[in-house]
Amino acid sequence: MRHDFFKVLRQAWRTCLGGEGPYRPDLHYMRGPGPKWHAKYGHLAPKAAPAPRVKRAA
């Protein structure tokens, strides 16, 4: 009886969390150079050219 309860509880827990645990490392990864990097090395980074504008037919 107790084993069945915990089995159902574990199934509900996995369903609510989408099969993942509470730790999501992808939410904590750095997504690019920060302000200190730009202050120190920003002049070395290539400047991105603006994307070409596409004229749409009206």
C-alpha positions in Angstrom: 0.0 0.0 0.0 2.7 2.5 1.0 4.8 1.5 -2.1 1.8 2.2 -4.3 1.3 5.6 -2.7 4.9 6.6 -3.3 4.8 5.3 -6.9 1.7 7.5 -7.6 3.3 10.4 -5.9 6.6 10.0 -7.9 4.5 9.8 -11.1 2.6 13.0 -10.2 5.9 14.8 -9.4 7.5 13.8 -12.7 4.3 14.9 -14.6 4.3 18.3 -12.9 8.0 19.0 -13.5 8.0 17.6 -17.1 10.4 14.8 -16.3 13.1 17.2 -15.2 14.5 17.9 -11.8 14.4 21.3 -10.1 17.9 22.2 -11.3 18.0 23.6 -14.8 21.6 24.5 -15.7 20.6 26.1 -19.0 18.9 28.9 -17.0 22.2 29.7 -15.3 24.7 29.6 -18.2 26.2 32.9 -19.4 24.8 34.0 -22.6 27.7 36.1 -23.9 30.3 38.5 -22.8 29.3 40.8 -19.9 29.9 44.5 -19.3 33.3 43.9 -17.7 34.5 42.0 -20.8 33.2 44.8 -23.1 34.9 47.4 -21.0 38.2 45.6 -21.3 38.1 44.0 -24.8 35.2 45.7 -26.5 37.4 47.6 -28.9 38.8 44.2 -30.2 35.4 42.7 -30.9 34.2 43.0 -34.5 31.2 45.2 -35.0 28.3 43.5 -36.5 26.9 45.0 -39.7 23.2 45.9 -39.5 21.0 43.4 -41.3 19.9 44.5 -44.8 16.4 45.8 -44.9 14.0 43.9 -47.1 11.3 45.9 -48.8 7.9 44.3 -48.6 5.3 44.5 -51.4 2.3 46.4 -50.3 
